[in-house]
């Protein structure tokens, strides 16, 4: 199917809830994708970090193919032979006691919200229906009505109220604001270690460690959303490892399956997870055999191919090279590992035209928060590919 047909059909029959670039992709391998005309592009979005392992990683594809011909879905009404080994590997790799497997990132966050509220009532002793969760301005934790209710982005909230109460918003990266916001009914602090959709906002050094201490002092759970930052994106397996701390729970997804299948999870300590009992929470597809087989293969790749190490090394080099570009349009280059944001000056207008020109140059990016170009290629990307991209990026940023 040629490009105009594919785009026309999507616009005619699909809801107008995305604004994609005018390109139709048909194939992917590693850090590269091809469109329906055979043109090759360097993918610098990685499906919002869902394909850290690269497009169609052969090991993960083989796991999917093998399991698809055996057993795909049983529901949790029965045990299957893949879920147990998957949970064991997931907990062993991450160091958490327990995992509750779901499908999408938003489901993982909803699971975390339910867990910390119930922990607050059953363990901490917060009065019924009075639990409060602290979150940060400019957060992005998903698209459900509960989650958009504590977003500070007006568009995400417009037309979807009334919203779920029980959330308090504070500035991101401000430990003093967190300390001040803590109350006896606070059950948790939920935060992204690096805000992705907000424009790759990196908090001050020591922020996560300070948050850990504040939560401990106030008997509140510290929950990190590592759906985008996890599995090596920032140069560590998890972003919290940069500050040598451990949260009480983490939400994970996206690259948890290498982009082949929706898999997510809430990981937590045993005392948090034990609040759940049969019938409290679940999912028909969560933990199905196909997802579990794919998840096991996808977990092996970052560890065995040292994708966090690659991200740390290439990310530091790539950020330095981007900062060296003398552009009249660039206000700031920031990031951690291969999670990079180039913020444009307001006088330069939206980042969208820059992304369109980058596409024409063979580099696929997407604007975020209007003024930021996100560079987040698959972590298997070769340095030679980034060296190829840099002069093209420079040409677009300086034109």
N, C-alpha and C positions, 0 to 999 in steps of 0.2 A: 504494500500500500504506500503510495507516494505521500510526501509531506503535507500538501494542501488538504488531501482527503482525510488523513489522520487527524489533523488539527481541526478541520471543519466538523468532523463527526464528534470529536470530543467537546467542542463548543456547542454543538447543536443538542446533544443528548446528555451532557454532563452539567452538574450544578456549577455555577460561576464562582467557585470558592478558592481558586488558585489563579495565579497570573504567571504561567511558565514562560520561559523564553521560547521563541519560535524555532524549535528544533525537535525532530522526532528521532529518538535513539532506538536502535535495533539490536545492538550487540555491545558487550563489554568484556574486557579481559584485563586483569590487574588494575592499573590506574588509568586505563584508556577506554574510551567508548567510541562507537561509530554511529553515524546517522544513516537515514534511509537512502542517502545519495552516496554513501561510502566514505564520507569525510571523517577523519580521525580527530579526536579531541582529548586533551588532558582533563580528566575529571577532578576539579578542585572543590567539589562539594561533598563527594562520597556519600550521597543520599543522606545528608545531615549526620554524617559519621556512622551510618548503618553499615557501610562496606569498608570498615577499617582494614579488613583482610584482603581487600581488592575484589573486583567484580568476578563472580563465578570462580571462586577459589576451587581448584580441582578436588581437593580433599573434602571440602564441605559439600560440593556438588555430588561426589560419590556417596557420601553418607546419606544424602537425601534420596538419591536414586535407589540405593540398596534398601533403605527402610520403606520407601514408597511401595515397593513390590511385596512387602511383608505384612505390615500393619500400620495404619495411619491414625486411627482414632478409636478409643474405647470409652471415652469420658472417664471421670474419676469414680464412676460407680464400680469400676474394677481396677485392679492393679495391671500394669503392663511391664514388660521386661526392660524398658528403656528409662523410665522415669527415675527409679531408684539409683542406678548408676550415674545418671545426669545430676541428680541432687547431690550425690556424694562428691562428684568431681567439682561441681559449682562451689560447694562449701570448702572443699580442700584448696582449690585455687585461690579463693577470695579470703579465706580465714574466718568466715562467719559461721555461726552454729547451725542456722536453719535458713531454708529458702522456701518461699511460696511463689510458684511459677505461674505467670499469667501470659498474656499475648502481646499487648501494646504497652508502650511507655506510660501512657495515661492510666492504664489499668494498674500498673505497678505503683504509681503515685496514689491512686485511690486506695489501693491495698494498704499502703503506708499510713494514709490518713486514718483509715479504720483501725489499724493496729494501735497507733499512738493514742487515739481517743479511748479505745477500750482499755489500754494500759493505764491511762490516766484515771479512769473510773475504778477499775478493778484492783490496781496495784498502788497507785499514788494516793487514791482516795479523794479525787476531785468530785465535788457535788454533781449529781446527775445533770446532764445537758449544759454544763458550764465550762467544759474544756475549751482551751484556747491554744491555737497553733500560731507561732510567729513565722512570718514569711518576709521576703524582701521585695522592695520595689523593683520593677523591670524584670520580674521573674517570668519564666516560661516553664510550666510543669505539665502542660497538656491542654486538651480542648473540651473536657467534660464541663457540665454546668457548674459543678462544685469548684473545679480548678479555675475556670475563667472568672468565677466570682471573686477570687482574691488576686486576679491580675490587675496591674495598673495601666495596661494598654487599653484605651477607650474602645477601640474597634473590637477587641476580643470580648468585651462585655455588652456591647450595644445590641439591645433587643432580646437578651437572654435572661433577664431577671424574672422573679426575685431570686436572690442568691443565698447560698448556704452561709449562715453566720458562724462565728467562732474562729476567725482569722484576723491577726493583727499584722499590719504592714509596716516595716521599718526600712531605712535606707540600706542598700547593699554595701558590704565592706566596712560597716561602722560598728565596731565592737561595743562602744559606749552606748549606742542606741539599743543594741541587743540587751545589754545589762539593765538599762532603764525600763525596757519593755517587759521584763520578766515579772510575773505575778504568781501567787500561790496556785492559780488555776491553769498556769501554762503547762502544757503536756509535752510540747516539742518545738524545736526550731528546725524548719525545713528550708534548705537552701541549696542552690547550685554552687559548687566550688569555683566554677568559672561560668558566667552567664553567657550562653551561646546566642540565643535569639535576640538578646538585648544588644549584641554587637561585640561579642568576645570581651566582656568586661572581666578583668582579672582583679581580684581584691588585693589589698595590701598584704605584704608578707606578714605572717603571724596571725592573720585573721581567723583561720580555721582552728588554730591552736587556742586562741582566745575564746572562740565560740565553744569549744569543747570544755574549757574550764568553767565558763559561765553556766553552761547547761548542767555540769556536775554540781556546781554550788547551789543551783536552784531545783535540783531533782527533776530536770526536764530531759527528754530524749533529744539527742542530736542526730538528725536525719539528713543525709546528703542525696541529692538527685544527681546521679552520675550517668544518666541515660545517654548524654552526648559526650561527656568527658571520660567515661569508663573505657576499659579495654585498650588502653595505650595512647589515647588521643593526645594527652597533655605531656607525654614523656614518662609517665609512670603507668602501671596497670590501672590504678585509680588516682585521681587528682589529690585525694586526701593524703596520699603517701608523701607528697612533697613536704608536708609539715610533720611527718612522723606521728600522726595521731590516728585514732580509729573512732568512727562514729558508732552510734548504737544500731543504725540501720542505713541501708543504701538501696536506692531504686536503680535498676539496670535494665537495659533493653538494646534497641538498635543493633550494634555490632555483635550482640550476644548470639546472633545467628548468621553473621556474615552477610546479611542482606537477602538470604534465601527464603526466610520464613519468619512470621511474627513470633518472637519469643521475648518475654520480659520476666522480671522477678523482683520481689522485695526480699532483700537479705537482711538478717537481723540476728541479734543475740538471742539465746534461748529464752531469757526471761521476758523479752518482748513478744516473741512468736508464740509463747505458750498461752497467750490470751485467746487464741483461736481454738474453737472446738468444732466438731463435725456439724455442718449446716450453717456456720457463721459466715462463710465466705467461699467463693469458688468460681470456676469457669468451666464450661463444657470442653473447650479446646485447650485450656491451660494444662501443661504437662503431658500433652498427647505424645504417642510414640514417635511420630515424625518430627515434632518440635524437639523432643529430647535427643534424638539421634543427631539432628542437625546441630543442636546446641553443644553437644559434646565435642563434635569435630571443630566447631567454631571456637570453642574455648582453648583447644590445643594450639591453634595457629598463633595467637599473640604471644603465648609463652614460648613455644618451640622456635618461632622465627624472630623472637625478641623485637616485636613491633614497638613496645614502649621505648626501647633503646634507640631504635631507628627514628622514632618521632622526636625524642629528645635531641639527638644529634642533628638531624636534618632541620628540625624546627628552629633551633638556635641559629643555624647558618642562614636559613631562609629569611628569618625575621631581620637579621643584620643586613642582608642584601636588599630587602625591601626598604629598610630605613635609609639606606644609602642612595635611594632614588631621589633626585632633586625635582620634586613635582610641585607646581603651584596649587595643586588641588588637595594634597594630602595634609590632614591635620595631625594624625597620629597613626603609628603602626604599633599594635599591641598583640600579645598572645602568649601561649604556653605550649611548647611542643609544636606539632603541626595543627594547631588550632589558632588561626591568625585572623585578625581583623584590621582592615585598612580603612580608617575613618576619614571621610572627605570633609572639606570645609563647606559650611552652609552656602557660601557664595558659589560653590561649584555645582550646586543642584543635587538631584537624586543620584544614588549609586547605580540606578537601573541602566542608564545609557552607557556607563562604563562597563557593566556586565555584558551588555549587548555587543560592545566593541571587542571585549575579550573573547566572546563566543566567535566572532568573525575571525579572530586571530588564532583560534584553535584551543581556547581555554574556557572551560565551563565553570562559572561562579554564579552566585546569587546574592542579591542585595539583602541586607537585613537592617531593620530599623531605618530605612530610607537612606542613611548616610554612610553605611558601612558595607564594604566588600569583604566577604568571608572567603578565606583560603583554607580549605581543610581537605586535602587530597587523601586517597586511601594510603594507609601507612606502609604499604608495600611499594610506594612510589620510589623510583630510582633518582639519585641525585642528578643524573644526566637529564632526566625529564624536567626537573625543576630548573636546571641550567638552561635548557631549551626555552622554558617558559619566561624566565626573568626578562630578557630583552623585549619580549612581546608585551609583558606587563608594563615595563618601563615606557614603552612607546604609547600605550593607552593612557597611562597616568600622566604623561607629560604633554599629550596632544591638546 
